[in-house]
Amino acid sequence: MAGGWARDGAVSEQIEASITDELARMQAQKRPVGESLTHCAECEEPIPEKRQVAIPGVKLCLYCQQERDGNFKTSGGINRRGSKDSQLK
């Protein structure tokens, strides 16, 4: 698939590297630890039992977690590898 001066498989390697970088970034994010709370730490609403089981150590209800996630800033999508081929759209 690679063309020009790129060696065969260069595009696949770049895609794999991008996926690996994103997975590492996601795994580095803080996760809840300890025992799940029965009530939200912010609004005191009950946390559904299914949520407590699905996410061990959960501290927030779904609404409060969505509010917090809504304030999350994503990375800019900048190609740190410097390949101009991947920047073309």
PDB file with one MODEL, atoms N, CA, C and O in Angstrom:
MODEL        1
ATOM      1  N   MET A   1       0.814  -1.186   0.000  1.00  0.00           N
ATOM      2  CA  MET A   1       0.000   0.000   0.000  1.00  0.00           C
ATOM      3  C   MET A   1       0.862   1.255   0.000  1.00  0.00           C
ATOM      4  O   MET A   1       0.479   2.273  -0.577  1.00  0.00           O
ATOM      5  N   ALA A   2       2.012   1.186   0.638  1.00  0.00           N
ATOM      6  CA  ALA A   2       2.883   2.361   0.693  1.00  0.00           C
ATOM      7  C   ALA A   2       3.375   2.698  -0.709  1.00  0.00           C
ATOM      8  O   ALA A   2       3.612   1.816  -1.535  1.00  0.00           O
ATOM      9  N   GLY A   3       3.520   3.974  -0.948  1.00  0.00           N
ATOM     10  CA  GLY A   3       3.995   4.397  -2.262  1.00  0.00           C
ATOM     11  C   GLY A   3       5.157   5.352  -2.120  1.00  0.00           C
ATOM     12  O   GLY A   3       5.582   5.680  -1.012  1.00  0.00           O
ATOM     13  N   GLY A   4       5.664   5.791  -3.251  1.00  0.00           N
ATOM     14  CA  GLY A   4       6.779   6.721  -3.215  1.00  0.00           C
ATOM     15  C   GLY A   4       8.031   6.055  -2.678  1.00  0.00           C
ATOM     16  O   GLY A   4       8.397   4.962  -3.112  1.00  0.00           O
ATOM     17  N   TRP A   5       8.691   6.717  -1.730  1.00  0.00           N
ATOM     18  CA  TRP A   5       9.942   6.204  -1.184  1.00  0.00           C
ATOM     19  C   TRP A   5       9.748   5.343   0.062  1.00  0.00           C
ATOM     20  O   TRP A   5      10.718   4.822   0.612  1.00  0.00           O
ATOM     21  N   ALA A   6       8.512   5.192   0.508  1.00  0.00           N
ATOM     22  CA  ALA A   6       8.252   4.403   1.712  1.00  0.00           C
ATOM     23  C   ALA A   6       8.428   2.918   1.422  1.00  0.00           C
ATOM     24  O   ALA A   6       8.082   2.435   0.344  1.00  0.00           O
ATOM     25  N   ARG A   7       8.965   2.210   2.394  1.00  0.00           N
ATOM     26  CA  ARG A   7       9.163   0.770   2.213  1.00  0.00           C
ATOM     27  C   ARG A   7       7.831   0.045   2.408  1.00  0.00           C
ATOM     28  O   ARG A   7       6.896   0.606   2.980  1.00  0.00           O
ATOM     29  N   ASP A   8       7.747  -1.177   1.941  1.00  0.00           N
ATOM     30  CA  ASP A   8       6.534  -1.972   2.095  1.00  0.00           C
ATOM     31  C   ASP A   8       6.220  -2.155   3.574  1.00  0.00           C
ATOM     32  O   ASP A   8       7.112  -2.425   4.379  1.00  0.00           O
ATOM     33  N   GLY A   9       4.980  -2.011   3.915  1.00  0.00           N
ATOM     34  CA  GLY A   9       4.539  -2.200   5.293  1.00  0.00           C
ATOM     35  C   GLY A   9       4.674  -0.969   6.176  1.00  0.00           C
ATOM     36  O   GLY A   9       4.321  -1.023   7.354  1.00  0.00           O
ATOM     37  N   ALA A  10       5.175   0.139   5.638  1.00  0.00           N
ATOM     38  CA  ALA A  10       5.385   1.338   6.451  1.00  0.00           C
ATOM     39  C   ALA A  10       4.058   1.898   6.975  1.00  0.00           C
ATOM     40  O   ALA A  10       3.989   2.357   8.115  1.00  0.00           O
ATOM     41  N   VAL A  11       3.032   1.862   6.172  1.00  0.00           N
ATOM     42  CA  VAL A  11       1.732   2.389   6.590  1.00  0.00           C
ATOM     43  C   VAL A  11       1.152   1.510   7.700  1.00  0.00           C
ATOM     44  O   VAL A  11       0.634   2.023   8.692  1.00  0.00           O
ATOM     45  N   SER A  12       1.237   0.206   7.538  1.00  0.00           N
ATOM     46  CA  SER A  12       0.739  -0.711   8.565  1.00  0.00           C
ATOM     47  C   SER A  12       1.491  -0.520   9.872  1.00  0.00           C
ATOM     48  O   SER A  12       0.886  -0.555  10.943  1.00  0.00           O
ATOM     49  N   GLU A  13       2.791  -0.322   9.799  1.00  0.00           N
ATOM     50  CA  GLU A  13       3.591  -0.097  11.006  1.00  0.00           C
ATOM     51  C   GLU A  13       3.167   1.191  11.704  1.00  0.00           C
ATOM     52  O   GLU A  13       3.107   1.244  12.933  1.00  0.00           O
ATOM     53  N   GLN A  14       2.877   2.213  10.934  1.00  0.00           N
ATOM     54  CA  GLN A  14       2.464   3.485  11.519  1.00  0.00           C
ATOM     55  C   GLN A  14       1.096   3.353  12.197  1.00  0.00           C
ATOM     56  O   GLN A  14       0.880   3.908  13.274  1.00  0.00           O
ATOM     57  N   ILE A  15       0.182   2.624  11.571  1.00  0.00           N
ATOM     58  CA  ILE A  15      -1.130   2.399  12.166  1.00  0.00           C
ATOM     59  C   ILE A  15      -0.986   1.621  13.464  1.00  0.00           C
ATOM     60  O   ILE A  15      -1.599   1.978  14.470  1.00  0.00           O
ATOM     61  N   GLU A  16      -0.183   0.561  13.455  1.00  0.00           N
ATOM     62  CA  GLU A  16       0.051  -0.239  14.655  1.00  0.00           C
ATOM     63  C   GLU A  16       0.652   0.606  15.776  1.00  0.00           C
ATOM     64  O   GLU A  16       0.260   0.477  16.936  1.00  0.00           O
ATOM     65  N   ALA A  17       1.603   1.467  15.425  1.00  0.00           N
ATOM     66  CA  ALA A  17       2.240   2.328  16.423  1.00  0.00           C
ATOM     67  C   ALA A  17       1.234   3.301  17.022  1.00  0.00           C
ATOM     68  O   ALA A  17       1.266   3.557  18.226  1.00  0.00           O
ATOM     69  N   SER A  18       0.344   3.845  16.204  1.00  0.00           N
ATOM     70  CA  SER A  18      -0.680   4.767  16.703  1.00  0.00           C
ATOM     71  C   SER A  18      -1.637   4.060  17.653  1.00  0.00           C
ATOM     72  O   SER A  18      -2.011   4.613  18.687  1.00  0.00           O
ATOM     73  N   ILE A  19      -2.031   2.845  17.306  1.00  0.00           N
ATOM     74  CA  ILE A  19      -2.925   2.064  18.161  1.00  0.00           C
ATOM     75  C   ILE A  19      -2.240   1.734  19.480  1.00  0.00           C
ATOM     76  O   ILE A  19      -2.849   1.844  20.544  1.00  0.00           O
ATOM     77  N   THR A  20      -0.978   1.329  19.411  1.00  0.00           N
ATOM     78  CA  THR A  20      -0.214   1.009  20.618  1.00  0.00           C
ATOM     79  C   THR A  20      -0.089   2.223  21.525  1.00  0.00           C
ATOM     80  O   THR A  20      -0.237   2.103  22.741  1.00  0.00           O
ATOM     81  N   ASP A  21       0.180   3.389  20.952  1.00  0.00           N
ATOM     82  CA  ASP A  21       0.283   4.620  21.733  1.00  0.00           C
ATOM     83  C   ASP A  21      -1.034   4.946  22.431  1.00  0.00           C
ATOM     84  O   ASP A  21      -1.040   5.317  23.605  1.00  0.00           O
ATOM     85  N   GLU A  22      -2.148   4.808  21.715  1.00  0.00           N
ATOM     86  CA  GLU A  22      -3.453   5.127  22.294  1.00  0.00           C
ATOM     87  C   GLU A  22      -3.822   4.142  23.401  1.00  0.00           C
ATOM     88  O   GLU A  22      -4.362   4.544  24.431  1.00  0.00           O
ATOM     89  N   LEU A  23      -3.535   2.856  23.195  1.00  0.00           N
ATOM     90  CA  LEU A  23      -3.813   1.869  24.238  1.00  0.00           C
ATOM     91  C   LEU A  23      -2.993   2.152  25.494  1.00  0.00           C
ATOM     92  O   LEU A  23      -3.504   2.037  26.608  1.00  0.00           O
ATOM     93  N   ALA A  24      -1.739   2.518  25.322  1.00  0.00           N
ATOM     94  CA  ALA A  24      -0.887   2.853  26.471  1.00  0.00           C
ATOM     95  C   ALA A  24      -1.434   4.078  27.201  1.00  0.00           C
ATOM     96  O   ALA A  24      -1.424   4.116  28.432  1.00  0.00           O
ATOM     97  N   ARG A  25      -1.907   5.074  26.464  1.00  0.00           N
ATOM     98  CA  ARG A  25      -2.467   6.276  27.075  1.00  0.00           C
ATOM     99  C   ARG A  25      -3.725   5.940  27.878  1.00  0.00           C
ATOM    100  O   ARG A  25      -3.915   6.451  28.981  1.00  0.00           O
ATOM    101  N   MET A  26      -4.576   5.087  27.327  1.00  0.00           N
ATOM    102  CA  MET A  26      -5.807   4.709  28.011  1.00  0.00           C
ATOM    103  C   MET A  26      -5.522   3.897  29.272  1.00  0.00           C
ATOM    104  O   MET A  26      -6.186   4.075  30.293  1.00  0.00           O
ATOM    105  N   GLN A  27      -4.533   3.005  29.200  1.00  0.00           N
ATOM    106  CA  GLN A  27      -4.199   2.186  30.360  1.00  0.00           C
ATOM    107  C   GLN A  27      -3.544   3.012  31.465  1.00  0.00           C
ATOM    108  O   GLN A  27      -3.603   2.630  32.634  1.00  0.00           O
ATOM    109  N   ALA A  28      -2.928   4.127  31.118  1.00  0.00           N
ATOM    110  CA  ALA A  28      -2.266   4.978  32.099  1.00  0.00           C
ATOM    111  C   ALA A  28      -3.256   5.853  32.862  1.00  0.00           C
ATOM    112  O   ALA A  28      -2.903   6.431  33.889  1.00  0.00           O
ATOM    113  N   GLN A  29      -4.488   5.956  32.374  1.00  0.00           N
ATOM    114  CA  GLN A  29      -5.492   6.777  33.049  1.00  0.00           C
ATOM    115  C   GLN A  29      -5.815   6.183  34.417  1.00  0.00           C
ATOM    116  O   GLN A  29      -5.763   4.968  34.610  1.00  0.00           O
ATOM    117  N   LYS A  30      -6.144   7.043  35.342  1.00  0.00           N
ATOM    118  CA  LYS A  30      -6.481   6.604  36.691  1.00  0.00           C
ATOM    119  C   LYS A  30      -7.770   5.786  36.670  1.00  0.00           C
ATOM    120  O   LYS A  30      -8.746   6.142  36.010  1.00  0.00           O
ATOM    121  N   ARG A  31      -7.742   4.704  37.398  1.00  0.00           N
ATOM    122  CA  ARG A  31      -8.912   3.836  37.548  1.00  0.00           C
ATOM    123  C   ARG A  31      -9.350   3.855  39.007  1.00  0.00           C
ATOM    124  O   ARG A  31      -8.530   4.072  39.900  1.00  0.00           O
ATOM    125  N   PRO A  32     -10.642   3.630  39.255  1.00  0.00           N
ATOM    126  CA  PRO A  32     -11.095   3.562  40.643  1.00  0.00           C
ATOM    127  C   PRO A  32     -10.423   2.389  41.365  1.00  0.00           C
ATOM    128  O   PRO A  32     -10.176   1.344  40.764  1.00  0.00           O
ATOM    129  N   VAL A  33     -10.137   2.564  42.627  1.00  0.00           N
ATOM    130  CA  VAL A  33      -9.558   1.494  43.439  1.00  0.00           C
ATOM    131  C   VAL A  33     -10.374   1.341  44.713  1.00  0.00           C
ATOM    132  O   VAL A  33     -11.087   2.259  45.119  1.00  0.00           O
ATOM    133  N   GLY A  34     -10.265   0.193  45.329  1.00  0.00           N
ATOM    134  CA  GLY A  34     -10.983  -0.048  46.570  1.00  0.00           C
ATOM    135  C   GLY A  34     -12.371  -0.591  46.327  1.00  0.00           C
ATOM    136  O   GLY A  34     -12.682  -1.119  45.259  1.00  0.00           O
ATOM    137  N   GLU A  35     -13.189  -0.449  47.337  1.00  0.00           N
ATOM    138  CA  GLU A  35     -14.549  -0.966  47.273  1.00  0.00           C
ATOM    139  C   GLU A  35     -15.485   0.082  46.670  1.00  0.00           C
ATOM    140  O   GLU A  35     -15.332   1.279  46.912  1.00  0.00           O
ATOM    141  N   SER A  36     -16.440  -0.380  45.893  1.00  0.00           N
ATOM    142  CA  SER A  36     -17.419   0.529  45.292  1.00  0.00           C
ATOM    143  C   SER A  36     -18.288   1.167  46.371  1.00  0.00           C
ATOM    144  O   SER A  36     -18.619   0.534  47.373  1.00  0.00           O
ATOM    145  N   LEU A  37     -18.650   2.423  46.154  1.00  0.00           N
ATOM    146  CA  LEU A  37     -19.571   3.104  47.062  1.00  0.00           C
ATOM    147  C   LEU A  37     -21.005   2.734  46.692  1.00  0.00           C
ATOM    148  O   LEU A  37     -21.287   2.404  45.540  1.00  0.00           O
ATOM    149  N   THR A  38     -21.902   2.789  47.660  1.00  0.00           N
ATOM    150  CA  THR A  38     -23.307   2.514  47.381  1.00  0.00           C
ATOM    151  C   THR A  38     -24.033   3.788  46.949  1.00  0.00           C
ATOM    152  O   THR A  38     -25.072   3.730  46.292  1.00  0.00           O
ATOM    153  N   HIS A  39     -23.464   4.954  47.331  1.00  0.00           N
ATOM    154  CA  HIS A  39     -24.040   6.248  46.961  1.00  0.00           C
ATOM    155  C   HIS A  39     -22.945   7.126  46.358  1.00  0.00           C
ATOM    156  O   HIS A  39     -21.781   7.041  46.750  1.00  0.00           O
ATOM    157  N   CYS A  40     -23.326   7.958  45.415  1.00  0.00           N
ATOM    158  CA  CYS A  40     -22.402   8.830  44.692  1.00  0.00           C
ATOM    159  C   CYS A  40     -21.661   9.766  45.655  1.00  0.00           C
ATOM    160  O   CYS A  40     -22.256  10.321  46.578  1.00  0.00           O
ATOM    161  N   ALA A  41     -20.372   9.927  45.427  1.00  0.00           N
ATOM    162  CA  ALA A  41     -19.549  10.789  46.267  1.00  0.00           C
ATOM    163  C   ALA A  41     -19.861  12.271  46.050  1.00  0.00           C
ATOM    164  O   ALA A  41     -19.538  13.098  46.903  1.00  0.00           O
ATOM    165  N   GLU A  42     -20.479  12.613  44.932  1.00  0.00           N
ATOM    166  CA  GLU A  42     -20.768  14.020  44.644  1.00  0.00           C
ATOM    167  C   GLU A  42     -22.209  14.411  44.942  1.00  0.00           C
ATOM    168  O   GLU A  42     -22.452  15.444  45.564  1.00  0.00           O
ATOM    169  N   CYS A  43     -23.175  13.589  44.501  1.00  0.00           N
ATOM    170  CA  CYS A  43     -24.583  13.991  44.627  1.00  0.00           C
ATOM    171  C   CYS A  43     -25.380  13.145  45.617  1.00  0.00           C
ATOM    172  O   CYS A  43     -26.555  13.421  45.862  1.00  0.00           O
ATOM    173  N   GLU A  44     -24.750  12.114  46.189  1.00  0.00           N
ATOM    174  CA  GLU A  44     -25.394  11.254  47.190  1.00  0.00           C
ATOM    175  C   GLU A  44     -26.519  10.374  46.644  1.00  0.00           C
ATOM    176  O   GLU A  44     -27.222   9.727  47.420  1.00  0.00           O
ATOM    177  N   GLU A  45     -26.700  10.339  45.314  1.00  0.00           N
ATOM    178  CA  GLU A  45     -27.698   9.450  44.721  1.00  0.00           C
ATOM    179  C   GLU A  45     -27.192   8.007  44.792  1.00  0.00           C
ATOM    180  O   GLU A  45     -25.982   7.781  44.749  1.00  0.00           O
ATOM    181  N   PRO A  46     -28.101   7.024  44.900  1.00  0.00           N
ATOM    182  CA  PRO A  46     -27.658   5.623  44.938  1.00  0.00           C
ATOM    183  C   PRO A  46     -26.992   5.218  43.622  1.00  0.00           C
ATOM    184  O   PRO A  46     -27.445   5.598  42.542  1.00  0.00           O
ATOM    185  N   ILE A  47     -25.921   4.448  43.726  1.00  0.00           N
ATOM    186  CA  ILE A  47     -25.246   3.903  42.544  1.00  0.00           C
ATOM    187  C   ILE A  47     -25.842   2.521  42.304  1.00  0.00           C
ATOM    188  O   ILE A  47     -25.820   1.685  43.207  1.00  0.00           O
ATOM    189  N   PRO A  48     -26.379   2.254  41.100  1.00  0.00           N
ATOM    190  CA  PRO A  48     -26.987   0.945  40.824  1.00  0.00           C
ATOM    191  C   PRO A  48     -25.994  -0.196  41.075  1.00  0.00           C
ATOM    192  O   PRO A  48     -24.802  -0.075  40.790  1.00  0.00           O
ATOM    193  N   GLU A  49     -26.505  -1.288  41.607  1.00  0.00           N
ATOM    194  CA  GLU A  49     -25.657  -2.433  41.950  1.00  0.00           C
ATOM    195  C   GLU A  49     -24.917  -2.973  40.724  1.00  0.00           C
ATOM    196  O   GLU A  49     -23.760  -3.379  40.825  1.00  0.00           O
ATOM    197  N   LYS A  50     -25.581  -2.976  39.576  1.00  0.00           N
ATOM    198  CA  LYS A  50     -24.922  -3.461  38.353  1.00  0.00           C
ATOM    199  C   LYS A  50     -23.696  -2.611  38.010  1.00  0.00           C
ATOM    200  O   LYS A  50     -22.690  -3.139  37.537  1.00  0.00           O
ATOM    201  N   ARG A  51     -23.776  -1.298  38.246  1.00  0.00           N
ATOM    202  CA  ARG A  51     -22.633  -0.413  37.997  1.00  0.00           C
ATOM    203  C   ARG A  51     -21.509  -0.708  38.992  1.00  0.00           C
ATOM    204  O   ARG A  51     -20.332  -0.700  38.631  1.00  0.00           O
ATOM    205  N   GLN A  52     -21.881  -0.969  40.241  1.00  0.00           N
ATOM    206  CA  GLN A  52     -20.878  -1.281  41.251  1.00  0.00           C
ATOM    207  C   GLN A  52     -20.110  -2.558  40.912  1.00  0.00           C
ATOM    208  O   GLN A  52     -18.905  -2.650  41.145  1.00  0.00           O
ATOM    209  N   VAL A  53     -20.820  -3.537  40.363  1.00  0.00           N
ATOM    210  CA  VAL A  53     -20.190  -4.807  39.996  1.00  0.00           C
ATOM    211  C   VAL A  53     -19.357  -4.644  38.724  1.00  0.00           C
ATOM    212  O   VAL A  53     -18.266  -5.203  38.618  1.00  0.00           O
ATOM    213  N   ALA A  54     -19.872  -3.880  37.765  1.00  0.00           N
ATOM    214  CA  ALA A  54     -19.193  -3.718  36.470  1.00  0.00           C
ATOM    215  C   ALA A  54     -17.891  -2.926  36.600  1.00  0.00           C
ATOM    216  O   ALA A  54     -16.922  -3.195  35.889  1.00  0.00           O
ATOM    217  N   ILE A  55     -17.872  -1.946  37.516  1.00  0.00           N
ATOM    218  CA  ILE A  55     -16.693  -1.094  37.684  1.00  0.00           C
ATOM    219  C   ILE A  55     -16.274  -1.145  39.152  1.00  0.00           C
ATOM    220  O   ILE A  55     -16.723  -0.325  39.953  1.00  0.00           O
ATOM    221  N   PRO A  56     -15.418  -2.102  39.507  1.00  0.00           N
ATOM    222  CA  PRO A  56     -14.985  -2.192  40.905  1.00  0.00           C
ATOM    223  C   PRO A  56     -14.331  -0.884  41.360  1.00  0.00           C
ATOM    224  O   PRO A  56     -13.485  -0.328  40.660  1.00  0.00           O
ATOM    225  N   GLY A  57     -14.725  -0.409  42.519  1.00  0.00           N
ATOM    226  CA  GLY A  57     -14.164   0.820  43.055  1.00  0.00           C
ATOM    227  C   GLY A  57     -14.852   2.083  42.575  1.00  0.00           C
ATOM    228  O   GLY A  57     -14.333   3.181  42.779  1.00  0.00           O
ATOM    229  N   VAL A  58     -16.012   1.952  41.941  1.00  0.00           N
ATOM    230  CA  VAL A  58     -16.718   3.120  41.401  1.00  0.00           C
ATOM    231  C   VAL A  58     -17.151   4.040  42.542  1.00  0.00           C
ATOM    232  O   VAL A  58     -17.615   3.582  43.586  1.00  0.00           O
ATOM    233  N   LYS A  59     -16.992   5.334  42.325  1.00  0.00           N
ATOM    234  CA  LYS A  59     -17.311   6.326  43.355  1.00  0.00           C
ATOM    235  C   LYS A  59     -18.421   7.287  42.923  1.00  0.00           C
ATOM    236  O   LYS A  59     -19.005   7.972  43.763  1.00  0.00           O
ATOM    237  N   LEU A  60     -18.715   7.342  41.627  1.00  0.00           N
ATOM    238  CA  LEU A  60     -19.689   8.299  41.098  1.00  0.00           C
ATOM    239  C   LEU A  60     -20.845   7.588  40.413  1.00  0.00           C
ATOM    240  O   LEU A  60     -20.680   6.507  39.846  1.00  0.00           O
ATOM    241  N   CYS A  61     -22.035   8.217  40.474  1.00  0.00           N
ATOM    242  CA  CYS A  61     -23.166   7.704  39.712  1.00  0.00           C
ATOM    243  C   CYS A  61     -22.919   7.979  38.227  1.00  0.00           C
ATOM    244  O   CYS A  61     -21.992   8.703  37.866  1.00  0.00           O
ATOM    245  N   LEU A  62     -23.739   7.407  37.397  1.00  0.00           N
ATOM    246  CA  LEU A  62     -23.548   7.553  35.956  1.00  0.00           C
ATOM    247  C   LEU A  62     -23.639   9.010  35.514  1.00  0.00           C
ATOM    248  O   LEU A  62     -22.840   9.455  34.690  1.00  0.00           O
ATOM    249  N   TYR A  63     -24.605   9.757  36.053  1.00  0.00           N
ATOM    250  CA  TYR A  63     -24.775  11.156  35.658  1.00  0.00           C
ATOM    251  C   TYR A  63     -23.535  11.983  36.006  1.00  0.00           C
ATOM    252  O   TYR A  63     -23.024  12.727  35.169  1.00  0.00           O
ATOM    253  N   CYS A  64     -23.060  11.850  37.237  1.00  0.00           N
ATOM    254  CA  CYS A  64     -21.879  12.629  37.660  1.00  0.00           C
ATOM    255  C   CYS A  64     -20.646  12.226  36.859  1.00  0.00           C
ATOM    256  O   CYS A  64     -19.821  13.073  36.517  1.00  0.00           O
ATOM    257  N   GLN A  65     -20.520  10.929  36.559  1.00  0.00           N
ATOM    258  CA  GLN A  65     -19.374  10.481  35.760  1.00  0.00           C
ATOM    259  C   GLN A  65     -19.446  11.052  34.348  1.00  0.00           C
ATOM    260  O   GLN A  65     -18.423  11.446  33.788  1.00  0.00           O
ATOM    261  N   GLN A  66     -20.640  11.100  33.769  1.00  0.00           N
ATOM    262  CA  GLN A  66     -20.801  11.682  32.440  1.00  0.00           C
ATOM    263  C   GLN A  66     -20.470  13.169  32.452  1.00  0.00           C
ATOM    264  O   GLN A  66     -19.857  13.678  31.513  1.00  0.00           O
ATOM    265  N   GLU A  67     -20.870  13.865  33.507  1.00  0.00           N
ATOM    266  CA  GLU A  67     -20.535  15.286  33.638  1.00  0.00           C
ATOM    267  C   GLU A  67     -19.019  15.467  33.696  1.00  0.00           C
ATOM    268  O   GLU A  67     -18.468  16.348  33.036  1.00  0.00           O
ATOM    269  N   ARG A  68     -18.359  14.645  34.476  1.00  0.00           N
ATOM    270  CA  ARG A  68     -16.900  14.730  34.600  1.00  0.00           C
ATOM    271  C   ARG A  68     -16.220  14.387  33.271  1.00  0.00           C
ATOM    272  O   ARG A  68     -15.268  15.053  32.864  1.00  0.00           O
ATOM    273  N   ASP A  69     -16.719  13.340  32.595  1.00  0.00           N
ATOM    274  CA  ASP A  69     -16.133  12.952  31.304  1.00  0.00           C
ATOM    275  C   ASP A  69     -16.372  14.010  30.245  1.00  0.00           C
ATOM    276  O   ASP A  69     -15.560  14.161  29.332  1.00  0.00           O
ATOM    277  N   GLY A  70     -17.474  14.748  30.348  1.00  0.00           N
ATOM    278  CA  GLY A  70     -17.765  15.810  29.389  1.00  0.00           C
ATOM    279  C   GLY A  70     -16.755  16.934  29.460  1.00  0.00           C
ATOM    280  O   GLY A  70     -16.550  17.644  28.475  1.00  0.00           O
ATOM    281  N   ASN A  71     -16.120  17.108  30.605  1.00  0.00           N
ATOM    282  CA  ASN A  71     -15.095  18.134  30.778  1.00  0.00           C
ATOM    283  C   ASN A  71     -13.716  17.650  30.369  1.00  0.00           C
ATOM    284  O   ASN A  71     -12.750  18.412  30.411  1.00  0.00           O
ATOM    285  N   PHE A  72     -13.616  16.368  29.967  1.00  0.00           N
ATOM    286  CA  PHE A  72     -12.336  15.790  29.590  1.00  0.00           C
ATOM    287  C   PHE A  72     -11.879  16.343  28.245  1.00  0.00           C
ATOM    288  O   PHE A  72     -12.654  16.379  27.289  1.00  0.00           O
ATOM    289  N   LYS A  73     -10.636  16.769  28.172  1.00  0.00           N
ATOM    290  CA  LYS A  73     -10.066  17.274  26.923  1.00  0.00           C
ATOM    291  C   LYS A  73      -9.295  16.146  26.241  1.00  0.00           C
ATOM    292  O   LYS A  73      -8.409  15.534  26.839  1.00  0.00           O
ATOM    293  N   THR A  74      -9.643  15.879  24.983  1.00  0.00           N
ATOM    294  CA  THR A  74      -8.946  14.834  24.253  1.00  0.00           C
ATOM    295  C   THR A  74      -7.640  15.369  23.692  1.00  0.00           C
ATOM    296  O   THR A  74      -7.440  16.578  23.579  1.00  0.00           O
ATOM    297  N   SER A  75      -6.763  14.449  23.345  1.00  0.00           N
ATOM    298  CA  SER A  75      -5.504  14.875  22.735  1.00  0.00           C
ATOM    299  C   SER A  75      -5.799  15.449  21.358  1.00  0.00           C
ATOM    300  O   SER A  75      -6.814  15.113  20.749  1.00  0.00           O
ATOM    301  N   GLY A  76      -4.924  16.306  20.867  1.00  0.00           N
ATOM    302  CA  GLY A  76      -5.157  17.046  19.647  1.00  0.00           C
ATOM    303  C   GLY A  76      -5.085  16.248  18.364  1.00  0.00           C
ATOM    304  O   GLY A  76      -5.377  16.785  17.295  1.00  0.00           O
ATOM    305  N   GLY A  77      -4.711  14.996  18.433  1.00  0.00           N
ATOM    306  CA  GLY A  77      -4.613  14.198  17.222  1.00  0.00           C
ATOM    307  C   GLY A  77      -3.423  14.582  16.364  1.00  0.00           C
ATOM    308  O   GLY A  77      -3.443  14.407  15.146  1.00  0.00           O
ATOM    309  N   ILE A  78      -2.403  15.098  16.993  1.00  0.00           N
ATOM    310  CA  ILE A  78      -1.213  15.513  16.258  1.00  0.00           C
ATOM    311  C   ILE A  78      -0.368  14.289  15.957  1.00  0.00           C
ATOM    312  O   ILE A  78      -0.170  13.436  16.822  1.00  0.00           O
ATOM    313  N   ASN A  79       0.124  14.202  14.747  1.00  0.00           N
ATOM    314  CA  ASN A  79       0.983  13.108  14.364  1.00  0.00           C
ATOM    315  C   ASN A  79       2.385  13.370  14.906  1.00  0.00           C
ATOM    316  O   ASN A  79       3.139  14.164  14.345  1.00  0.00           O
ATOM    317  N   ARG A  80       2.727  12.693  16.003  1.00  0.00           N
ATOM    318  CA  ARG A  80       4.026  12.913  16.624  1.00  0.00           C
ATOM    319  C   ARG A  80       5.158  12.255  15.863  1.00  0.00           C
ATOM    320  O   ARG A  80       6.327  12.554  16.109  1.00  0.00           O
ATOM    321  N   ARG A  81       4.833  11.373  14.953  1.00  0.00           N
ATOM    322  CA  ARG A  81       5.879  10.674  14.213  1.00  0.00           C
ATOM    323  C   ARG A  81       6.419  11.510  13.047  1.00  0.00           C
ATOM    324  O   ARG A  81       7.453  11.178  12.467  1.00  0.00           O
ATOM    325  N   GLY A  82       5.735  12.564  12.718  1.00  0.00           N
ATOM    326  CA  GLY A  82       6.231  13.482  11.705  1.00  0.00           C
ATOM    327  C   GLY A  82       6.022  13.043  10.272  1.00  0.00           C
ATOM    328  O   GLY A  82       6.594  13.648   9.365  1.00  0.00           O
ATOM    329  N   SER A  83       5.235  12.027  10.033  1.00  0.00           N
ATOM    330  CA  SER A  83       4.985  11.577   8.665  1.00  0.00           C
ATOM    331  C   SER A  83       3.907  12.443   8.044  1.00  0.00           C
ATOM    332  O   SER A  83       2.775  12.492   8.527  1.00  0.00           O
ATOM    333  N   LYS A  84       4.271  13.129   6.962  1.00  0.00           N
ATOM    334  CA  LYS A  84       3.277  13.987   6.350  1.00  0.00           C
ATOM    335  C   LYS A  84       2.211  13.178   5.609  1.00  0.00           C
ATOM    336  O   LYS A  84       1.126  13.698   5.348  1.00  0.00           O
ATOM    337  N   ASP A  85       2.495  11.914   5.263  1.00  0.00           N
ATOM    338  CA  ASP A  85       1.500  11.090   4.590  1.00  0.00           C
ATOM    339  C   ASP A  85       0.269  10.892   5.479  1.00  0.00           C
ATOM    340  O   ASP A  85      -0.856  10.900   4.979  1.00  0.00           O
ATOM    341  N   SER A  86       0.466  10.716   6.788  1.00  0.00           N
ATOM    342  CA  SER A  86      -0.667  10.482   7.667  1.00  0.00           C
ATOM    343  C   SER A  86      -1.418  11.761   7.976  1.00  0.00           C
ATOM    344  O   SER A  86      -2.530  11.702   8.499  1.00  0.00           O
ATOM    345  N   GLN A  87      -0.845  12.916   7.669  1.00  0.00           N
ATOM    346  CA  GLN A  87      -1.511  14.179   7.934  1.00  0.00           C
ATOM    347  C   GLN A  87      -2.397  14.623   6.778  1.00  0.00           C
ATOM    348  O   GLN A  87      -3.211  15.536   6.922  1.00  0.00           O
ATOM    349  N   LEU A  88      -2.232  13.971   5.634  1.00  0.00           N
ATOM    350  CA  LEU A  88      -3.056  14.312   4.471  1.00  0.00           C
ATOM    351  C   LEU A  88      -4.458  13.789   4.678  1.00  0.00           C
ATOM    352  O   LEU A  88      -4.643  12.656   5.121  1.00  0.00           O
ATOM    353  N   LYS A  89      -5.439  14.597   4.365  1.00  0.00           N
ATOM    354  CA  LYS A  89      -6.835  14.153   4.516  1.00  0.00           C
ATOM    355  C   LYS A  89      -7.563  14.353   3.233  1.00  0.00           C
ATOM    356  O   LYS A  89      -8.751  14.044   3.143  1.00  0.00           O
TER     357      LYS A  89
ENDMDL
END
